């Protein structure tokens, strides 16, 4: 007689989620260990953690706590990564595309917190005195990217694109900086743009 083992839908669903979830945890752990090896602090050198730090000109606020104005840029990353990976990996399950998005964001966090890029930020952008993200801020940035990814999943393409544009416009009006401006100033600094950002 042949014996059959029935597997419940809930069990199958759990197995489908387990490996992507473990991969995300491993990515977070690797990113944290890498940044710690590069001398990044766990939390702000001020000795405390804020839920929100809105002063982009303060070295004790900007990229040192859980959330700040640049957290919205990382939501944009998630929105954009979702659609990029949707185009490049259409047959891959959304859970594994999520892992891919977190991989891209982890790579960016490690790159952004390298001594070369920190020096570049200080030389070409308004982030003078920037010493790198704290580890808690990097983990928050990764979380915001993940949030953006799932927002894109539920919004669809047009509303995702509208949200990216809205975030860019709000950030430019709010702090005179945004994801696109940041990229421009890192790759091809424009003195007039930097002067405008600084209110000169």
C-alpha positions in Angstrom: 0.0 0.0 0.0 1.2 3.5 -0.8 1.1 6.0 2.0 0.6 9.6 1.4 1.4 12.6 3.6 -0.9 15.5 3.3 0.5 19.0 3.7 -1.8 21.7 4.8 -2.0 25.0 2.8 -0.8 26.8 5.9 2.3 24.7 6.1 3.1 25.2 2.5 2.6 29.0 2.9 4.9 29.0 5.9 7.6 27.1 4.0 7.3 29.5 1.0 7.9 32.5 3.4 10.6 30.9 5.6 13.6 30.9 3.3 13.0 34.5 2.0 12.6 35.6 5.6 15.8 33.9 6.7 17.6 35.5 3.7 16.5 38.9 4.8 17.6 38.3 8.4 21.0 37.1 7.1 21.3 40.3 4.9 20.5 42.5 7.9 23.1 40.7 10.0 25.8 40.9 7.3 25.1 44.7 6.8 25.3 45.3 10.5 28.5 43.4 10.9 30.1 45.1 7.9 29.2 48.6 9.1 30.5 47.8 12.6 33.8 46.6 11.1 34.0 50.0 9.3 33.7 51.8 12.7 30.1 52.8 12.5 28.5 53.4 15.9 25.4 51.5 17.0 23.6 54.7 18.0 24.3 58.4 18.0 27.4 59.6 19.8 25.1 61.8 21.9 24.1 58.6 23.7 20.4 58.4 23.1 18.0 57.4 20.3 15.3 59.6 18.8 12.3 58.3 16.9 12.4 61.4 14.7 15.3 63.7 14.1 14.4 66.5 11.6 17.5 68.7 11.5 19.5 67.7 8.4 22.2 70.3 9.3 23.0 68.7 12.7 25.7 66.0 12.9 23.9 64.7 16.0 20.5 64.4 14.1 21.1 63.7 10.5 21.4 59.9 9.8 22.0 59.2 13.5 18.6 58.2 14.8 15.7 56.0 13.7 13.9 58.3 11.3 14.8 61.6 9.5 13.8 63.4 6.3 16.0 61.1 4.3 14.0 58.1 5.4 11.5 59.1 2.7 14.3 58.7 0.1 14.6 55.0 1.2 10.9 54.5 0.7 11.5 55.8 -2.8 14.3 53.2 -3.2 11.8 50.4 -2.3 9.2 51.8 -4.8 11.7 51.9 -7.6 13.4 48.6 -6.8 10.0 46.9 -6.8 9.3 47.9 -10.4 12.9 47.4 -11.6 12.8 43.8 -10.3 9.3 43.3 -11.6 10.7 44.0 -15.1 14.0 42.1 -14.7 12.7 39.1 -12.7 9.0 38.7 -13.7 8.9 34.9 -13.0 10.4 35.1 -9.5 8.0 35.1 -6.6 7.4 38.4 -5.0 9.0 37.2 -1.7 12.3 36.6 -3.5 12.0 39.9 -5.4 11.7 41.5 -1.9 15.0 39.7 -0.9 16.6 41.1 -4.1 15.4 44.6 -3.2 16.8 44.3 0.3 20.1 43.0 -1.2 20.3 46.1 -3.4 19.5 48.4 -0.4 22.1 46.6 1.8 24.7 47.1 -0.9 23.9 50.8 -1.1 24.0 51.1 2.7 27.5 49.5 2.8 28.7 51.6 -0.1 27.2 54.8 1.3 29.0 54.2 4.6 32.4 53.5 3.1 35.1 56.0 3.8 35.4 56.9 0.1 31.7 57.9 -0.2 31.6 59.6 3.2 34.5 61.8 1.9 32.6 62.4 -1.3 29.5 63.5 0.6 31.6 66.0 2.6 33.3 67.4 -0.5 30.4 67.7 -2.9 27.1 67.8 -1.1 25.5 69.9 1.7 26.3 67.1 4.2 29.5 68.7 5.5 30.8 67.0 8.6 28.9 63.8 7.7 30.6 60.8 9.4 28.3 58.0 8.2 25.1 56.5 9.4 24.7 54.9 12.7 23.9 51.2 12.6 20.4 51.8 14.0 19.8 54.4 11.2 21.0 51.9 8.5 18.6 49.3 9.8 15.8 51.8 9.7 16.8 52.8 6.1 16.5 49.1 5.1 13.1 48.9 6.8 11.9 52.0 4.9 13.1 50.4 1.7 11.1 47.3 2.5 8.1 49.4 3.3 8.4 51.2 0.0 8.6 47.8 -1.8 5.3 46.6 -0.3 3.6 49.9 -0.9 4.5 49.6 -4.6 3.2 46.0 -4.6 -0.3 47.2 -3.5 -0.4 50.6 -5.2 0.4 49.5 -8.8 2.7 51.3 -11.2 0.9 54.6 -11.8 0.3 55.4 -8.2 3.8 54.3 -7.3 5.2 56.7 -9.9 3.0 59.5 -8.5 4.2 58.8 -5.0 7.9 58.9 -6.0 7.2 62.3 -7.7 5.3 63.6 -4.7 8.1 62.6 -2.3 10.7 64.3 -4.5 8.7 67.5 -4.7 7.9 67.6 -0.9 11.6 67.0 0.0 12.8 69.7 -2.4 10.4 72.2 -0.9 11.0 71.0 2.6 14.8 70.5 2.9 16.1 71.5 -0.6 17.3 68.0 -1.1 16.0 64.7 -2.5 17.0 61.4 -3.9 17.6 62.8 -7.4 19.5 65.8 -6.2 21.6 63.6 -3.9 22.5 61.4 -6.9 23.3 64.4 -9.0 25.6 66.0 -6.4 27.4 62.7 -5.8 28.1 62.0 -9.5 28.4 65.4 -11.0 28.4 68.3 -8.4 26.8 71.5 -9.6 28.1 74.5 -7.5 25.0 76.6 -8.3 22.7 73.8 -7.0 24.7 73.4 -3.9 24.6 77.2 -3.2 20.8 77.0 -3.6 20.6 74.1 -1.2 22.5 76.1 1.3 20.4 79.2 0.8 23.3 81.3 -0.7 
